[in-house]
Amino acid sequence: MAEREPVYTTGIWLVNPGREEEFIAAWKEFAEWTSRLGGGSLEVLLLQDAEQPQRFVSVGPWKDVPDIRAWRNTPEFGAFMQRAKELCSDIRPAIMKPVVRIGERS
């Protein structure tokens, strides 16, 4: 039987000038909490744009969409998003599904 493809959460974060380190610290703390939660989150990654250092992209696979929705309904998620709104001028979250995969799956 084929293994079910994970779904991914992504976020594009445009951080206010001079708040990058504060955002990274807040995001890391929230991501560590998410990992300890033990829900469907498999891993998470935060990327910073090398040419536009105020732009970040987060991405992480999840077991399924219901796990993502449960995570998004926690008070901790709401508190983090409120903090992120103080640090960012634009936030674009999404739930994505794979449509093409090239190369080996790790």
N, C-alpha and C positions, 0 to 999 in steps of 0.2 A: 504494500500500500504506500502511496506517495505521501511524503510529509507535507502538511499544509504550510503554505507560504505565510510568513509573518506579515503584518501590516506595520507601517512606520508612522511615528509622529515626527513632524518637522516643525521648525519655527524659524522665521527670519526676524531678527531683532536688530533694529537700528537704535543704537545706544546714544544718548545725549553726550556731546563732547565733554571729555574729562571724567566721565563716569564708567569707563570701560572696566577698570579693576574692581570697582564696586559691583558692577553687573556680573562679572566672572565669579566673584565670591558668593553672591546671592544665588546664582544659577548652580554653582557647585554644591552648595549646601542643600538646595532643593533636590538636585539630582541624587545626592547621597541619601536623602530621605526617601525618595522614590525607590531607590534600590533596596533599602531596608524594608519597605512596605511589603515586598514579596508578592506583588500582583503579577501581571503579565509582562512587565518590562523586562527585556532580555539584556539590554545594555544601552548606553547613551553616549553621545559624542557632541562636544561643542567645538565649532570651527570659527576662527576669526579670519576675516578677509585681510590678506596681506597688503592689498592696495588701498582698501578703505577700512581702517582698523575699527571704526565704529559699527561696522556691520558684522553680525554673527549669524551662524546657522547652526541649529541643533537638530540632531536626527537620532532616532533610536527605534529598533524593531520591538514589536509587541506580539504577544501570542494571538490576540484578537481584538476586535473593536469594542466588545463589551467591557474588557479590562481597561481600555483607554477611557471609556465613558465613566466607569466607576472612579478611576483616578482623577479625572477632571471634576468630579462632583465632591471631592474631599475638601474640607476647610483649608487644608494645607496648600492645595492647588490654588484656591481662591486667594489666599494670603500671598502666595508667590506672585501671582498675576498682578495683584494690586501693587506690590513692590516693583515689579518689572515696569508697570505703567509710569511709576515715578522716575525710573531710570532710562526709559526708552521713548523715542518720539514716534516709533512705529513698531508694531508687533503683528506678525502674520503666521498664526498657527495653522496646521493642516494635518489631516490623516491621509496617508498615501498608501497605495498598493503597488507592488512590483508589476510591471508589464513586460519588461525585457531584462534579462540577466545575462551578462557576458562574463566568462571566466569562471574560476572555481569558487564555490561557496565555502567560506571558512566556518 
